[in-house]
Amino acid sequence: MFLVVLGAILASMHFFVWARLVKDTTRPGRARWILSALVVALAVLLIATLGLRGVVPAEIAWPGYLWFALVAYLFLVLLVLEPVRWMLRRRIRRRPAGEVPTAPEPSTSDPAAPEPDAVNRRLFLARASAVAAGAVSVGVVGVGAATALGPPNVLHVPVRLRRLDPGLSGFRIAVVSDIHLGPLAGRAHTERIVRMINETSPDLVAIVGDLVDGTVAELGSAAEPLRDLHSREGTFFVTGNHEYFVDDTASWLTELERLGVQPLRNENTVIRRGAAAFDLAGVNDIAGAERSDPPDFDRALSGRDPARPTILLAHQPVQVATAAELGVDLQLSGHTHGGQMWPFHYAVRAVQPSLAGLSAVGDTQLYVTRGAGFWGPPVRVGAPPDISVISLEQQG
């Protein structure tokens, strides 16, 4: 059903873009056929890129995903221009009041007759709109690609926790999510993220899901630099929904352990600094339910000491509702990408309690990172990638 809906949306977008950029800007003939064939070819390329994800080589995935971003913004910009276009076309069709033609208008049935001025003006208007939409869309996608492919921002975020022992004041957790290793983001992407995290000298590293978009055989080499992560208390990981899109989730968890990354699968551990301590817990992603590996909050939070704070790693912010009921102090999440490409922020915000940053649900604080990578189009608009360094402080 999802693929059917997505296919219908993509078909509608391509038809609208074709109508405004090809049909309205050309006269019947060879040029229109060539441009129409190009739009169809790009649509097929996009469908192949999305439908054969993991099979399509990078040489095809790059243009396919970039066209995905470009056609989306062409559609949006042309949609915004539609009321202006409609009003200008009405003015062209209407002859000014009181104007009397001095000569009969030429017959359009005569191939030798000149084209009416109104038709010329409509063609000029359509072409001007097409140029404007193309320039804006290419500019937005270009800047968005530079943002997505550039280094993540390093954000330093102080978080005050109740019951935090003074001995843990200043404890720093580097939070990274949505790295999305795959055909467009490989080993160099991981190496840069690892280097940037190490430069912050964290006490603990938390990878909160969506690390990979492929199998260990395909991406094991790309994940290899994770073994170079350095922190005083180690690196911890919880699954995201994309970890369940591959058939070898268990193989990835084994591989991460080999690289020195400890998965928290509905379990917790105590993090100590001398006599001071807090409980670090992790739950599986919601998508795990489809693979008989669902989140289990009761198991993940069992045995914790109510006298000390609990920090929960959970991929999706929406999981905070259960965390709040169970008295978690702080949940660290990703998943949203901060919306990745405006205005899709609003769609993400409609299904998640937070898009990015620090918020609260009852007595539970929620921090959502925008993620260090991207999914689908290598484009970020209004949602720059980040690595967040959480600094724990005493409350009150």
C-alpha positions in Angstrom: 0.0 0.0 0.0 2.9 2.4 0.8 4.5 1.7 -2.6 1.2 2.3 -4.3 0.6 5.6 -2.6 4.2 6.7 -3.2 4.0 5.7 -6.8 0.7 7.7 -7.2 2.3 10.8 -5.6 5.4 10.6 -7.8 3.4 10.1 -10.9 1.3 13.2 -10.1 4.3 15.3 -9.4 6.0 14.3 -12.6 2.8 14.9 -14.6 2.5 18.4 -13.2 6.1 19.3 -13.7 5.9 17.9 -17.3 2.8 20.0 -18.0 4.4 23.2 -16.8 7.9 22.8 -18.0 7.4 20.9 -21.2 3.8 21.1 -22.5 3.2 24.8 -21.7 6.6 25.9 -22.9 6.8 24.2 -26.3 4.8 23.9 -29.4 3.8 20.4 -30.7 6.8 18.9 -32.4 10.2 17.3 -32.0 11.4 19.4 -29.0 8.3 18.5 -27.0 8.7 14.8 -27.7 12.4 14.8 -26.7 11.7 16.7 -23.4 8.8 14.5 -22.7 10.9 11.4 -23.1 13.5 12.9 -20.8 10.9 13.5 -18.0 9.7 9.9 -18.4 13.3 8.6 -18.3 14.0 10.5 -15.1 10.8 9.2 -13.5 11.8 5.6 -14.4 15.3 6.3 -12.9 13.7 7.5 -9.7 11.4 4.6 -9.4 14.3 2.2 -10.0 16.4 4.0 -7.4 13.7 3.7 -4.8 12.4 0.3 -5.7 15.7 -1.4 -6.1 17.4 0.2 -3.1 20.5 -1.7 -2.1 20.8 -3.2 -5.6 21.2 -0.1 -7.7 24.9 1.0 -8.0 26.0 4.4 -6.8 26.4 5.6 -10.4 22.6 5.3 -10.7 21.7 6.1 -7.2 23.3 9.6 -7.2 21.4 11.0 -10.2 18.2 9.2 -9.1 18.2 10.7 -5.6 19.3 14.1 -6.8 16.4 14.1 -9.3 14.1 13.1 -6.4 15.0 16.3 -4.6 14.9 18.4 -7.7 11.5 17.2 -8.9 10.1 17.8 -5.4 11.2 21.4 -5.4 10.2 22.0 -9.0 6.7 20.7 -8.0 6.6 23.0 -4.9 7.9 26.1 -6.7 5.6 25.6 -9.6 2.7 25.1 -7.3 3.5 28.4 -5.5 3.7 30.2 -8.9 0.4 28.7 -10.1 -2.0 31.4 -8.7 0.3 34.1 -10.3 0.3 32.3 -13.6 -3.5 31.9 -13.5 -4.1 35.6 -12.9 -1.6 36.7 -15.6 -3.2 34.3 -18.1 -6.6 35.7 -17.4 -5.3 39.2 -18.0 -3.8 38.1 -21.3 -7.2 36.5 -22.4 -9.2 39.6 -21.5 -9.0 42.5 -23.9 -8.9 45.9 -22.1 -12.4 47.5 -21.8 -13.3 49.7 -24.7 -10.6 48.4 -27.0 -11.8 47.8 -30.5 -9.6 45.8 -32.8 -8.4 47.8 -35.9 -8.1 44.7 -38.0 -9.5 41.2 -37.9 -7.4 38.8 -35.9 -5.6 36.2 -38.1 -7.1 32.8 -38.4 -5.2 30.1 -36.5 -6.3 27.6 -39.1 -4.1 29.2 -41.7 -0.6 27.8 -41.2 0.9 30.8 -42.9 -0.8 33.3 -40.6 1.2 35.0 -37.8 0.5 33.6 -34.3 -1.9 35.8 -32.2 -0.1 38.1 -29.7 -2.0 36.4 -26.8 -0.5 33.1 -27.7 3.0 34.6 -27.8 2.5 36.2 -24.4 1.2 33.0 -22.9 4.2 31.1 -24.2 6.6 33.8 -22.9 4.8 33.7 -19.5 5.1 29.9 -19.4 8.8 30.0 -20.3 9.6 32.7 -17.8 7.8 30.7 -15.0 9.8 27.6 -16.0 13.1 29.4 -15.9 12.3 30.9 -12.5 11.2 27.6 -11.1 14.3 25.9 -12.5 16.6 28.5 -11.1 15.1 28.5 -7.6 14.9 24.7 -7.5 18.5 24.1 -8.7 19.7 26.7 -6.2 17.9 25.2 -3.3 19.0 21.6 -4.1 22.6 22.8 -4.7 22.8 24.5 -1.3 21.0 21.6 0.3 23.5 19.1 -1.2 26.4 21.1 0.0 24.9 21.1 3.5 24.1 17.4 3.5 27.5 16.4 2.2 29.5 18.8 4.3 30.7 18.2 7.9 28.0 18.0 10.6 27.7 20.8 13.1 28.9 20.0 16.6 26.3 21.2 19.1 27.0 21.6 22.8 23.8 21.2 24.8 23.7 21.5 28.6 21.0 19.3 30.2 20.0 19.6 33.9 19.0 16.3 35.6 17.3 15.8 38.9 19.1 13.4 41.2 22.3 13.8 39.4 25.3 13.3 41.7 27.7 16.3 41.8 30.4 13.9 40.8 28.8 13.5 37.4 28.4 17.2 36.7 30.0 18.0 33.4 29.7 14.4 32.2 29.6 14.5 28.3 27.7 12.2 26.0 28.3 12.5 22.3 25.0 11.7 20.6 25.0 10.7 16.9 22.2 9.2 14.9 21.1 8.5 11.3 24.5 8.0 9.8 22.9 6.0 7.0 25.9 4.2 5.6 24.9 3.1 2.1 25.6 3.6 -1.6 25.9 7.4 -1.2 27.7 7.5 2.1 30.7 5.2 2.7 33.8 4.8 4.7 35.0 8.4 4.3 31.7 9.5 5.9 32.3 7.3 8.9 35.9 8.4 9.3 34.9 12.1 9.4 32.2 11.4 12.0 34.5 9.4 14.2 37.2 12.1 13.9 34.8 14.8 14.9 33.4 12.9 17.8 36.9 12.1 19.1 37.8 15.8 18.9 35.1 16.5 21.5 36.7 14.1 24.0 33.4 12.7 25.2 32.9 10.5 28.3 30.5 8.3 26.4 29.3 7.9 22.8 25.7 7.1 22.0 24.7 5.9 18.5 20.9 6.1 18.5 20.0 4.1 15.4 19.9 4.1 11.6 23.5 3.4 11.2 23.3 1.3 8.0 21.2 0.8 4.8 22.6 -2.5 3.7 24.2 -5.8 4.8 27.5 -6.4 6.6 28.9 -7.8 3.4 28.1 -4.6 1.6 28.9 -2.1 4.3 31.2 -3.8 6.8 34.2 -1.9 5.5 32.3 1.4 5.7 31.5 0.8 9.3 35.1 -0.3 10.2 36.3 3.1 11.4 33.8 2.9 14.4 36.5 0.8 16.1 38.5 4.1 16.4 35.9 5.8 18.6 37.4 6.9 21.9 35.6 7.7 25.1 36.1 7.0 28.8 33.0 4.8 29.2 32.7 3.3 25.8 30.3 3.5 22.8 26.7 2.2 23.0 24.1 1.5 20.2 20.4 1.0 19.9 18.6 -0.1 16.7 16.7 2.2 14.4 14.0 1.3 11.9 16.6 0.9 9.1 18.5 -1.8 11.0 15.3 -3.9 10.5 15.1 -3.2 6.7 17.9 -5.7 6.2 17.8 -9.4 6.7 20.9 -9.7 8.9 20.1 -7.4 11.9 21.7 -9.9 14.2 24.8 -10.0 12.0 25.2 -6.2 12.3 24.9 -6.4 16.1 27.6 -9.0 16.2 29.7 -6.9 13.9 29.3 -3.8 16.1 30.4 -5.7 19.1 33.5 -6.8 17.2 34.2 -3.1 16.5 33.9 -2.2 20.2 30.3 -0.8 20.0 28.0 -2.3 22.7 24.4 -2.7 21.6 21.8 -2.2 24.3 18.9 -4.5 23.3 16.1 -3.8 25.8 18.7 -3.7 28.6 20.6 -1.3 30.8 24.0 -0.8 32.4 25.4 1.4 35.2 27.7 4.2 34.3 30.0 5.1 37.3 32.4 7.9 38.0 33.8 7.0 41.5 30.8 6.8 43.8 28.5 8.7 41.5 26.4 6.8 38.9 23.5 6.9 36.5 21.6 4.1 34.7 22.0 4.0 30.9 19.2 2.0 29.2 18.4 1.2 25.5 15.3 -0.1 23.8 14.9 -1.6 20.4 13.2 0.4 17.7 9.4 0.1 17.1 10.1 -1.5 13.7 11.7 -4.5 15.6 8.1 -5.7 16.3 7.9 -6.9 12.7 11.0 -9.0 13.2 10.0 -10.5 16.6 12.4 -8.0 18.2 10.1 -5.3 19.7 11.0 -2.7 22.2 10.5 -3.9 25.8 10.6 -1.0 28.2 10.0 -3.1 31.3 13.0 -5.3 30.5 15.1 -2.3 29.5 14.5 -0.4 32.7 14.4 -3.4 35.2 16.8 -3.2 38.1 17.6 0.5 38.0 18.1 2.4 41.1 15.4 5.0 41.7 17.8 7.2 43.6 19.9 7.9 40.5 18.9 9.3 37.1 18.0 7.2 34.1 19.1 8.1 30.6 17.4 6.1 27.8 18.6 5.6 24.2 15.6 5.2 21.9 15.7 5.8 18.2 12.3 7.4 17.7 11.2 10.4 19.7 7.6 9.1 19.9 8.9 6.4 22.3 9.1 9.1 24.9 5.5 8.7 25.8 6.2 5.3 27.4 9.5 6.5 28.8 7.7 9.4 30.6 5.2 7.0 32.2 8.1 4.9 33.5 10.0 7.8 35.1 12.9 8.1 32.7 14.8 11.4 33.2 16.3 11.9 29.7 15.7 10.2 26.4 18.2 10.6 23.6 16.7 10.1 20.1 17.2 10.7 16.3 15.1 9.4 13.4 13.6 12.8 12.3 16.6 14.2 10.5 15.2 17.5 11.6 12.8 17.1 8.7 15.8 16.9 6.3 14.1 19.0 3.5 11.8 21.9 4.3 8.8 22.0 4.1 8.6 18.3 4.9 9.4 19.3 8.5 5.7 19.7 9.0 4.9 16.2 8.0 7.5 14.8 10.4 6.4 17.1 13.2 2.8 15.8 12.8 3.8 12.2 13.8 6.7 12.9 16.2 6.6 14.9 19.5 9.7 16.8 18.6 11.6 17.6 15.4 14.9 18.5 17.0 16.5 19.9 20.1 15.6 19.7 23.8 12.0 19.5 25.0 10.0 17.9 27.8 7.2 15.4 28.2 6.0 15.5 31.8 9.1 15.1 34.0 11.1 13.4 31.1 13.4 15.5 29.0 13.8 14.6 25.3 16.7 15.5 23.2 16.5 14.8 19.4 19.5 15.1 17.2 19.0 15.9 13.5 21.4 13.1 12.6 24.8 13.1 10.9 23.8 11.7 7.6 20.9 11.7 5.2 18.4 9.3 3.7 17.3 9.3 0.1 18.3 12.6 -1.6 21.7 13.8 -0.4 20.1 17.1 0.4 19.3 19.0 3.6 17.3 22.2 3.5 16.7 23.9 6.8 17.9 20.9 8.8 21.8 20.8 8.9 23.3 17.6 10.1 24.7 17.5 13.6 26.7 15.6 16.3 25.4 16.7 19.7 27.4 16.7 22.9 25.1 16.5 25.9 26.7 18.0 29.1 25.0 16.7 32.2 24.4 19.3 35.0 22.6 19.3 38.4 19.1 20.5 38.4 18.1 23.3 40.8 
